[in-house]
Amino acid sequence: GEICAFKIHGQEMPFEAVVLNKTSGEGRLRAKSPIDCELQKEYTFIIQAYDCGSGPSGTNWKKSHKAVVHIQVKDVNEFSPAFKESVYKATVTEGKIYDSILQVEAIDEDCSPQYSQICNYEIVTTDVPFAIDRNGNIRNTEKLNYDKEHQYEIMVTAFDCGQKHATEDVLVRVHVKPVCKPGWQDWNKRIEYKPGSGSIPLFPSIHLETCDGPVSSIHTTIELQTNYIGKGCDRETYSEKSLQKLCGASSGAIDLLPSPSATTNWTAGLLMDNNDMIFKFDGKQGAKIPDGIVPKNLTDQFTITLWMKHGPSPGLRAEKETILCNSDKTEMNRHHYALYVHNCRLVFLLRKDFDQADTFRPAEFHWKLDQICDKEWHYYVVNVEFPVVTLYMDGTTYEPYLVTNDWPIHPSHIAMQLTVGACWQGGEVTKPRFAQYFHGSLASLTIRPGKIESQKVISCLQACKEGLDINSLESLGQGIKYHFNPSQSVLVMEGDDIENINQALRKVSYINSRQFPTAGVRRLKVSSKVQCFGEDVCISIPDIDAYVMVFQANEPKITISGMDHFARPAAQFESERGVILLPDIRIVSTVTKMEHPVGLKEHDRANKPVLLEEMLHNLDFCDILVIGTELDPEQECLELDHVELQGKRLDATNSTAGYSIYGVDSMHNYEQVLRQIRYRNWYTSATFDRKFRVKCSELNGRYTSNEFNLEVNILHSSNSNFMDHVNHMIVQPQFLQSVHHPEGTISAVHNSVVPSVATIVIIICVSVLIFIITLGVYRIRTAHQHSSADNEGSKENEMDWDDSALTITVNPMEKYEKPHQTEEESEEEDIEDEEEDTTSAESDESEEEEEEEEEEVIVQKGDKQNVTRREQLEWDNSTLPY
């Protein structure tokens, strides 16, 4: 009647049933091991009760009916949510609002719906333009901008319904993609150019983005804008005369707008650009060309050339604006020939005299050109072969149309006035004045009588030294058409394949062939048009605005050197050939660069200039100027055989103020010509010395040399003349300053207001001493002249001597009490000392003179005197001109 056991039927159930009270049949069902909901949420099994009537073999007991047991496992929130991915990525296009950019998803391993479901997501990162909903969908809350931010990184967490959040937040990367904008990609706004670099590519890695448009052809224009540099581009800033020589133009051009100087002073009052060869006319100024500069009657053939920059004429009624005008100086107001601008037309007026022809002839020649009023520099050449007049503008020919046929002018004896920038109104007004003023800029205005220029020379004169270039023309490809304008500042390319156009544009370069280019910015503009299939222009390509930065070239230092002091007998100056002034002149040009040798430490590297050796470039003029009173044409002159200029691009002009050699040529050629210039003086008795100054220039004075001074002394054979000159030198106060005293200095001579007795005695002694010394020197000179008279021509250079750095000690009493051997040793020592500071040639000359003068003159350094010589009298002749 008792219950002895409960039995569970089922495979390996983690439960067991135990009897609590056999009599009442009460029992308990319990777990044998921990139960995990995540492994199994519920169990179902059968249980039976057994009585105690079982036999020894356990076969006779009775069992109850089967009861079904259902067990449900209650969940504990033991797991945190975890995201399925470690990183989430998405890409969005700028400027759009998305409903959902991407979805994040987390899971929870808890078994119950309450703890296993993700109830919420949250963005942890603050201040980001994104939001997330309960399902994990991320959206942007504002339009994104690629330029502002290329990529966003945000952290997201998740919560289950038990409010337990994920142990690790997840990273979400959102890339912002720019809206596809058609245009050129991968180019630099600034391109740097160092002088001497040759040709450098402007856009070496450029390519065109068309956003997958159906492109059929591309038209690209590259423009180099240099209108603000000099005369519209980096042309050589040589003078017009030098340029014409350089380009092989026929000689005889007359510069009507030269740089102001002593001989060309009519341009002094005009406004000038910072470049001293460009003249600005503001409608208030004109210049009168002096008589004799241009021939009164031009022949039937002549040429006018000029650079002009001109804008639209001011005012409602456009007045004539005179460039060049030849009109009556007084009484009447007839214009004989003129070049002027009127209503954006260039007009050339030419009226012949009646004695040349008495028939109707064309008198005005007009050209209407847009360039006359475009505020840019252009080069104009008017070639006159009367009655045919041709205009070349920027090298291109333009034929005129004739407005007036007129009778020739009746000849009269009224003087004519040639003017620039305005026309002279000599008649029809109470007071003669300028009229018809020019507004604009002019440069290099020349007139060449008797010759007209060839097309080749005109092209050379207006050629530009900088421009666009294409590296490797043959590799452009078959499908590319290209075209340069004449000055190579504009390049047009056309093609139907995008990749071919990309490759072609990568080959476009900037080149500047000037050795010393103008530093600064050169603006670049690239404009493009794209055509699509079946449409005119389907894609708009923005222009490229870039610039080339041209660096300053290392400036050359031009140095003139040579013998700067010599004396010759008067007879040589009076000879037919005269005396060569600069037999050993040397012109060198060096440039200093800052370089950092590898071996030096950082603080030692600073300011370590490395002087490079000679730099070869051209010069454009060298002047030999007379210092002091100008040459007297009655008795002296500078001469040069013009055969010396043959084969060189050089010309020369001569005046009483000096000699000028000009033209663009090498320093070597300038040296050769300068070494042949001679000074003649056929009345030397009135002249004791002449001083000259040599100065050279490159690029019209942009780089100038040092001022090399030369002093030439004339040695007179007349005793009285020589003595008078020396006595004249005695009274000059600087001579007293140059007297040296070995045992001490005499300062009272100049410092004392009241001269003492000692001072007067000293002056008398010095005067007597100088007189005695002069006799000695005179004897030496006379002996030297006699000994060298026979071989005067062959020993011309031997007679050159530079005594500016020497101290000459003379024993006028001819009593030299030292042993002969000691005297020679002393001389050798002194000569060796002298060679340290003078050239070997000068030292040799000093030795020869000592031998010929029987060792009466001892060459000696001023401060290196030995003890025995301090007893001798000593004087410095550096101020004497012999």
Secondary structure, DSSP 8 states (H G I E B T S, - for coil): --EEEEEEESTT-SEEEEEEETTTTEEEEEESS---TTT-SEEEEEEEEEES---TTS-S--B---EEEEEE---------EES-SEEEEEEETT---S-SEE--EE---SSHHHHSEEEEEE-SSS-SEEE-TT-EEEESS---TTT-SEEEEEEEEEETT--B-SS-EEEEEEEE-----EEES--SEEEE-TT--EEES-TT-EEE-TT--EEEEEEEEEEE-TTSBTTB------HHHHHHHTT--S--EESS----SS--TTTTSEE-SSTTEEEEESS--EEE-TTSS-SS--SEEEEEEEEE----SSSS---EEEEEEEESSB---EEEEEEEETTEEEEEE--BTTT--S-EE-EEEEE-GGGGSSSEEEEEEEEETTEEEEEETTEEE--EE--EE--B------EEEEESSEEE-BSSSS-EEES--EEEEEEEEEEET----HHHHHHHT--SEEEEES-GGGG-TT-EEEE-TTS-EEEEEES-HHHHHHHHHTEEEEE--SS---EEEEEEEEEEEEETTSS--B----EEEEEEE-----EEEEEES--EEEEEHHHHHSSS-EES-TT-EEEEEEEEE---TTS-HHHHTT-EEE------EEEEEEEEEESS---TTTEEEE--GGGGTTTT-EEEEETTEEEEEEEEEHHHHHHHHTT-EEEES-GGG-SEEEEEEEEEETTTTEE---EEEEEEEE-S-HHHHHHHHHHHHTSHHHHHT---TT----HHHH-SS--HHHHHHHHHHHHHHHHHHHHHHHHHHHHHHHTSTTTTTTTGGG----TT-EEEE-TT----S-HHHHHHHHHHHHHHHHTTS-HHHHHHHHHHHHHTTT-EEEE-SS---GGGGGS--B--TTS--
